[in-house]
Amino acid sequence: MPDKLFYPFAVLIIGAMIVAAFMAGGAGLAVDVPSVDPETDGFTLEGDALRVLVASPGTTVDYAQDQQLTGEYSIAAAHMLRRDAPPSAGVFAELGPVYEAAFATKNLEITVRARAGRDRPAESFTVQYYSVGAGDSEAQTFMPTKEFQDFSFNFRPNAQRGDPGTDFVGLWPDVSGKSGTLEIERIHVEIVSE
């Protein structure tokens, strides 16, 4: 193609791309802002939303209904000791920037409703709250039972540095690292009074 045709054609294509981007209205840049007020409603992950739990290396997580099981819960397992795994939050839920901004410097109650798995039940598990750059909680160890039960602890993250980022609630589903299972029904974080 001769230069006389190439450059005008290239300018036309670039112009069309710019117009298309403006017409899309930045839809690709939309931020997922919750329809709740984190300061009054907290953060809750339950039911079908448990599908968003992320498994770090050394752990796995499945949704019960994907395994043709009844109930709305996730099944998590750890296949190695925490200290042998790459740095991570284990099986974790992400709390977006709106939560980090609302929860900074507040007294939080972190609650995980869980039970020992029916298949290879874990004897103990840990829960930790991660507020990247603003301090993490100590790992809290719990002993699951055969029935769903709430396991809670309190933590106060430090003030955030710079723009809000992402906080995490991380679980190490089996402290022994022997692939014991933990069934998770709900994760909840709320601001509580002193």
N, C-alpha and C positions, 0 to 999 in steps of 0.2 A: 504494500500500500504506500503510495507516495506521501511525503511529509505534508503536502498541501491538504490532503484528506485526513491523515492520521490525527494531527493536532486538533482540528475543529471537532472531529468525532470523539476524541478523548475528553475534551472539555464538555461536550454534550453529555457524555456518560457520567462524568463526575458531577455535573450539575443535577442530573436526574437522581443520582445517589443522595445528594444533599437534600433535595426536595422530598424524597421518600423518607429520609430520616426525620425531617421536620414533621411530615404528615403522620408518622408513627407516634409522635408525641412522646418519645423517650420511653415507650412501653417496655423496652428491654432493660431499662434502668430502674424499674419500679422496685421499691423497697417493701418487704413484707412487714407491715406495721400491724401489730395485733389490734383487734377490735375491743380489747379490754384495757382497763386502767391497771397497770402493774402494781401501783401503790395500794389500790384497794382490793383488786382481784388476785394479785400474785401471778404465779406461773403454774399451769397445770398441764400435764401430759398424761392422757388416759384414753382408753378405748382404741379406736382405729388410729388415733394420732401416735400411738406407741410405735407405729411402723417407722417413724423418723429416727428412732434410736440408732446410733452409729456404733459399730463394733471396731475397736482398734486392733492392731496386730496382737495375737495371743488370746483374743476373745471372739465369741460369736453371739449373734442375737437373731432370733426368729420370732415371727408373730404367730401365735397359737392357731389362728384360723387358717394360716397358710400351711399348717401341718395337719389340717383336718381335725383339729381339736376344738371343743366347744369353749366359749369364754373369750373375753377380750383382755389378753395379757401377752407379754413378750417372754420368751424363754432365753435366758442368757447363760453363758458358760465361759469359764476361763480355762485355757488349756496349758497354762504355764504359771509359775509363780510371778507375782507382781514385780519383784526385783529383777527377774530375768527378762521381762518384756521391754520393748522399746518404750521410751517416754511417751505416755499418753494418758488419757482420762479413763481408759478401759472401755466399757459400754457406756455411752454418754448421751445426754440430751443437751442441745444447744439453746441458750437463752440469748436472743439477739440484743443489739445495742440499746433498745428501749428499756429492756430489763436491767442491763448493767447500770444505765443512768439512774433508774428508779431505785435500785437496790444498794447503790454505793453508800457506805457509812451507816446503813440501817441494820438493826438486829433482825436476822432472818431465821426462820425455822424451815429446815429442809426435811421433807418427809417422803419416804419411799414405802409404798404399800407393796409388800412382797411375801412370798412363801418359798419354802424349799421345793425344788422341782420334784415332780413325781417320778421322773426318770433320773437316776443318779443324783439325789438331792445334795446340794452343797451344805456343808456344816456351818460355814460362816462366810460373810461377804463384807466388803467395805463400801462406804459412800464418802465422797469428798466433793466439796464445792470449790470450783476453780474460777477465780476472777483475775484473768491474765493481766499482769502488771499492777494489780491492786491487792494482791495477797490471796493465798489459798487456805482453805481450812485444813486441819489435820484429818487424816483418814479415820473415819469412825467405823468400828467393827461391830457387827450385829450377828446374832444367831437366828436364822429363820426357823419358823415352825411349819407344821403341816398345813395350817390354815393361813389365809391372807391376814397380815397384821401390819400396822403402821410402825415404822422405825424412823425416829426423828432425832435431830440435833440442832443446835443453834450456832450461828456463825455471823460475824459482822465483817464484811469486806471493807477494805480501806477506800479512801477517795480515789476515784479513777484519775489516771494521768492522761491528759489530752482528750481526744474524742472517744466516746464510748465504743467499746469493742463487744466481744462475745464472751459471756460467762458459760460455764458448763457444770452440770451435775453428773459426776462420773461414778460408776459402780465397778468394783472388781468382783464378779459374781461368785467366785470360789477362791477363798484365800489359799487353799491347799494347791490350787493350780492343777487339779486332777480331773478336770472336765465335769465337775459337779454342776448341777443346773439350779438356777434361781428363776422363779416366775415373778415377773414385775407387772403389777396391775395399775400402778399410778405413781407419778412423781409430782410433788407439789412443793413450791417455794412461796413463802409469804412473809411479809413484814409483820413482826410481832412487837409488842411493847416490852420494855425492859423487864 
